[in-house]
Amino acid sequence: MGVAKWVPFAAMMMVECLDVGLTTLGKAAISEGMNHFVFVLYSNALASLILLPSSFIFEPNRPPLSFSLLSKFFFLAFIGITIMQNCVFTAVDYSSPALGSAMSNLTPAITFVLAVILRMEKLDIGSPISQIKVMGALVSISGALLVTLYKGSAIRFRTQPSLSQPLPSLLSENDNWLIGGCFFAAASLSLAAWNITQAAILKGYSSQLTIVAFYCFFGTIQTGILCLIVVPDPNDWKISPDIELISIFYSAIIGSVVTYSVFTWCIKRKGPVFVSMFKPVGIAIAAFSSVVFLGETLHVGSIIGAVVIAIGFYAVLWAQSKEENVKGLQVDRESSPSSQASPLLEPRGSNVLA
């Protein structure tokens, strides 16, 4: 029982490491000239070819698919692929994976706010635990803004071999950095909405593999239409058998099949806020990968912002852990013989994440 409790934690830690690898490889492929819209299209198309047959094989007795349910899958793909993924790789084209990992920490705060508004998360402002949650979310937002708006002095390392040529002129331009930050912020908002929507769908439909399969399938259709509009040059649709092809396979298998399957599984068991709270873990990994593999420059502002974000992250995670312990004690009391006999111990109605 004790080991099982840590499985979602370990799974999310693994996913965050893999996710940083995705943005790092994506940046390398885009730097080599690959169109980022085409990258998203090919990645999801390959993921669909893997997931759709798998969903029919491993979930043959799944509940029937209604038009209403398919519409929800379509909307999930719209916010999670057509908007979020395209925003992410557009931002990576303008800036850096390290900035992306830092800005993604807006997601926990946005998810928490949306969950409270939609009554999926309990917020008792008079409770110390809820107050810590709110303060942690605000600190995370402050750190994300700091890492975007304040670069500070550059931290110099010994030159390392990189997967692509470094882009000092691009990364030294504040306009491009801010544009990238804005796209990453839009992606964080989309991811927060995706977390909430995914949790709502899972309450009424439990076939997780089917959800992910149709999510990638509808995302492929939507992104394909988008590419026909914004990528008219046939040469931009071509891929070379080097880092571009490697990044597509990595994105499809790791970024879509593995990552979203784990996300869906963890959301079903721990809720959307738990999943979003692991975003700060990728900051250090992304900073290291950007310096070593992409030859980018790390700045003091990124370090300070990362520390601030980490403080907010662990504050919210600690508060949620305490809240779950309280919930577990309440369940134990309700299931005990004394609680069944005494009306004074009847549980109060609460609206918390499953």
C-alpha positions in Angstrom: 0.0 0.0 0.0 2.9 2.3 0.8 4.6 1.7 -2.5 1.4 2.2 -4.5 1.0 5.6 -2.9 4.2 6.7 -4.5 3.5 5.4 -8.0 1.8 8.5 -9.3 4.6 10.6 -7.9 7.3 8.5 -9.6 5.3 8.5 -12.9 5.0 12.3 -13.0 8.7 12.7 -12.2 9.5 10.5 -15.1 7.1 12.3 -17.5 8.6 15.7 -16.6 12.1 14.4 -17.5 10.8 13.0 -20.8 8.9 16.2 -21.5 12.1 18.3 -21.3 13.7 15.9 -23.7 10.9 16.5 -26.1 11.2 20.3 -26.1 15.0 20.1 -26.4 14.8 17.8 -29.4 12.1 19.9 -30.9 14.2 23.0 -30.5 17.1 21.2 -32.2 14.9 20.1 -35.1 13.3 23.6 -35.6 16.8 25.2 -35.5 17.7 22.9 -38.4 14.9 24.3 -40.4 11.9 22.1 -39.7 8.5 23.9 -39.6 7.0 23.6 -36.1 3.4 23.3 -37.4 4.5 20.3 -39.5 6.4 18.9 -36.6 3.2 18.8 -34.4 1.2 17.3 -37.3 3.6 14.4 -38.0 4.1 13.7 -34.3 0.4 13.3 -33.6 -0.3 11.4 -36.9 2.3 8.8 -35.9 0.9 8.7 -32.3 -2.6 8.1 -33.8 -1.4 5.2 -35.8 -0.1 3.6 -32.6 -2.9 4.4 -30.3 -6.1 3.9 -32.3 -5.4 0.1 -33.0 -4.2 -0.3 -29.4 -7.4 1.1 -28.0 -9.4 -1.5 -29.9 -7.1 -4.3 -28.9 -6.7 -3.5 -25.2 -10.1 -2.0 -24.5 -12.6 -4.1 -26.5 -15.3 -3.8 -23.8 -15.2 0.0 -23.5 -18.4 1.9 -23.1 -20.1 3.0 -26.4 -18.9 6.2 -28.0 -21.7 8.8 -28.4 -21.6 12.0 -30.5 -21.6 14.0 -27.3 -18.5 12.1 -26.1 -16.7 12.4 -29.4 -17.4 16.2 -29.3 -15.7 16.3 -25.9 -12.7 14.5 -27.3 -12.6 16.9 -30.2 -12.6 19.9 -27.9 -9.9 18.2 -25.7 -7.7 17.9 -28.9 -8.4 21.5 -29.8 -7.1 22.9 -26.6 -4.4 20.3 -26.0 -2.9 19.9 -29.5 -4.1 22.6 -31.9 -3.6 25.4 -29.4 -1.2 24.1 -26.7 1.3 22.1 -28.7 1.5 24.7 -31.5 1.9 27.5 -29.0 4.7 25.5 -27.3 6.8 24.9 -30.4 6.1 28.4 -31.8 7.5 29.7 -28.5 10.5 27.3 -28.6 11.2 28.7 -32.1 11.4 32.2 -30.6 13.1 31.5 -27.3 14.3 28.5 -25.4 13.2 25.2 -23.7 14.5 26.5 -20.4 12.1 29.5 -20.6 9.3 27.0 -21.5 9.9 24.9 -18.4 9.8 28.0 -16.3 6.7 29.5 -17.9 4.9 26.2 -17.7 4.7 26.8 -13.9 1.9 29.2 -14.6 -0.1 26.0 -15.2 -0.5 24.9 -11.5 -1.8 28.3 -10.5 -4.2 28.5 -13.4 -5.4 25.0 -12.9 -5.9 25.6 -9.2 -8.0 28.7 -10.0 -10.1 27.0 -12.6 -10.6 24.0 -10.4 -11.9 26.2 -7.6 -14.2 28.2 -10.0 -15.6 24.9 -11.4 -15.9 23.5 -7.8 -13.5 20.6 -8.6 -11.1 21.8 -5.8 -12.1 22.7 -2.3 -11.0 26.1 -1.0 -11.7 27.1 2.6 -10.0 30.5 2.8 -10.2 30.3 6.6 -8.1 27.1 6.6 -4.3 27.4 7.0 -3.9 24.6 4.4 -6.0 26.5 1.8 -4.1 29.7 2.6 -0.8 28.0 1.9 -2.2 26.7 -1.4 -3.2 30.2 -2.4 0.2 31.7 -1.4 2.1 28.9 -3.1 0.2 29.5 -6.3 0.9 33.3 -6.2 4.6 32.6 -5.5 4.8 30.3 -8.5 3.2 32.9 -10.7 5.6 35.5 -9.4 8.6 33.3 -10.2 7.4 32.6 -13.7 7.0 36.3 -14.4 10.5 36.9 -12.9 12.2 34.4 -15.1 10.5 35.9 -18.2 10.9 39.6 -17.5 14.4 39.6 -15.8 17.3 37.9 -17.4 20.2 39.2 -15.4 23.9 38.5 -16.1 24.8 35.5 -18.2 26.4 32.5 -16.5 29.3 31.2 -18.6 30.2 27.6 -19.0 32.9 25.8 -20.9 31.7 25.3 -24.5 29.8 22.1 -24.9 28.9 20.2 -28.1 25.3 20.9 -29.1 22.7 19.2 -31.3 22.2 22.5 -33.2 24.1 25.8 -33.7 23.5 28.2 -30.8 21.5 31.3 -31.6 23.0 34.1 -29.5 21.4 36.8 -31.7 18.0 35.4 -31.3 18.1 34.8 -27.6 19.7 38.2 -26.9 16.7 40.0 -28.4 14.2 40.9 -25.7 11.4 41.2 -28.2 11.8 37.5 -29.3 12.2 36.4 -25.6 8.9 38.2 -24.7 7.1 36.8 -27.7 8.2 33.4 -26.7 7.1 34.0 -23.1 3.7 35.1 -24.3 3.2 31.9 -26.4 4.4 29.8 -23.4 1.8 31.6 -21.2 -0.9 30.9 -23.7 0.2 27.2 -23.7 0.0 27.1 -19.9 -3.5 28.5 -20.0 -4.5 25.8 -22.6 -2.8 23.1 -20.5 -4.7 24.2 -17.4 -8.0 24.0 -19.4 -6.9 20.6 -20.7 -6.3 19.3 -17.2 -9.7 20.4 -16.1 -11.5 19.1 -19.2 -9.7 15.8 -19.0 -10.7 15.3 -15.3 -14.4 16.1 -16.2 -14.4 13.6 -19.1 -12.8 10.9 -16.9 -15.6 11.1 -14.4 -18.1 9.9 -17.1 -15.8 7.8 -19.3 -13.2 5.5 -17.8 -11.5 4.1 -20.9 -8.2 6.0 -20.7 -6.5 4.6 -23.7 -9.5 5.4 -25.9 -9.5 9.0 -24.7 -5.9 9.4 -25.6 -6.3 7.7 -28.9 -9.1 9.9 -30.1 -7.4 12.9 -28.6 -4.4 12.4 -30.9 -6.6 11.5 -33.9 -8.7 14.6 -33.7 -5.6 16.7 -33.0 -4.1 15.3 -36.2 -7.1 16.3 -38.2 -7.2 19.8 -36.8 -3.5 20.4 -37.1 -3.6 19.0 -40.7 -6.2 21.6 -41.7 -4.1 24.3 -39.9 -1.0 23.3 -41.8 -2.8 23.4 -45.2 -3.5 27.1 -44.4 -0.3 28.3 -42.8 2.3 26.1 -44.5 1.7 26.5 -48.3 5.2 25.6 -49.4 5.5 21.8 -50.1 9.2 21.9 -49.2 8.3 22.8 -45.6 6.4 19.4 -45.4 9.6 17.4 -46.1 11.6 15.9 -43.2 15.2 14.9 -43.3 16.4 11.5 -41.8 18.4 13.0 -39.0 17.4 15.0 -35.9 14.1 15.9 -37.5 13.0 12.3 -37.9 14.3 11.4 -34.5 12.4 14.2 -32.8 9.1 13.2 -34.6 9.4 9.6 -33.3 10.3 10.8 -29.9 7.4 13.2 -29.8 5.0 10.6 -31.0 6.0 7.7 -28.8 7.2 9.5 -25.7 5.5 12.9 -25.9 2.1 11.5 -26.9 1.7 7.8 -26.3 3.6 7.7 -23.0 3.1 11.2 -21.6 -0.6 11.6 -22.2 -1.3 8.0 -21.0 0.4 8.8 -17.7 -1.3 12.2 -17.5 -4.7 10.6 -18.0 -3.9 7.8 -15.4 -2.7 10.3 -12.8 -5.6 12.7 -13.3 -8.0 9.9 -12.8 -6.4 8.9 -9.5 -5.1 12.2 -8.1 -6.9 15.0 -9.9 -5.7 17.8 -12.3 -4.0 20.0 -9.6 -1.7 17.1 -8.6 -0.6 16.6 -12.2 0.1 20.3 -12.9 2.1 20.7 -9.8 5.0 18.7 -11.2 5.9 21.3 -13.9 8.6 23.0 -11.8 10.6 19.8 -11.7 11.5 20.3 -15.4 13.2 23.7 -14.8 16.6 22.4 -13.7 16.5 19.6 -16.3 15.6 22.1 -19.1 18.3 24.5 -18.1 21.0 21.8 -18.1 19.8 20.4 -21.4 19.7 23.8 -23.1 23.2 24.6 -22.0 24.7 21.2 -22.8 22.9 20.1 -25.9 21.8 23.4 -27.5 24.7 25.6 -26.6 22.4 28.3 -25.0 23.3 30.7 -22.3 21.9 30.5 -18.8 21.1 33.7 -16.9 20.9 34.7 -13.3 17.3 35.6 -13.7 16.5 32.0 -14.6 18.1 30.7 -11.5 16.4 33.2 -9.1 13.0 32.6 -10.8 13.5 28.8 -10.6 14.1 29.0 -6.8 11.0 31.2 -6.3 8.9 28.9 -8.4 10.2 25.8 -6.5 9.2 27.4 -3.2 5.6 28.0 -4.5 5.5 24.5 -6.0 6.4 22.7 -2.8 4.2 24.9 -0.7 1.1 23.9 -2.8 2.2 20.2 -3.0 2.7 20.1 0.8 -0.8 21.7 1.4 -2.4 19.2 -1.0 -0.7 16.3 0.8 -2.0 17.5 4.1 -5.5 17.9 2.7 -5.4 14.3 1.4 -4.3 13.1 4.8 -7.3 14.9 6.4 -9.6 13.4 3.8 -8.3 9.9 4.5 -8.9 10.3 8.2 -12.5 11.4 7.5 -13.0 8.3 5.3 -11.7 6.1 8.1 -14.0 7.7 10.6 -17.0 7.3 8.3 -16.3 3.6 7.8 -15.8 2.8 11.5 -18.7 1.3 13.5 -18.8 4.3 15.8 -19.3 6.7 13.0 -22.2 4.7 11.6 -23.9 4.7 15.0 -23.3 8.4 15.9 -25.0 11.1 13.8 -22.6 13.6 15.3 -19.8 12.1 13.1 -21.7 12.2 9.8 -19.4 13.8 7.1 -20.0 17.3 5.9 -20.5 17.6 2.2 -17.2 18.5 0.5 -16.2 19.0 -3.1 -12.7 17.7 -3.4 -10.8 16.0 -6.2 -11.0 12.3 -6.6 
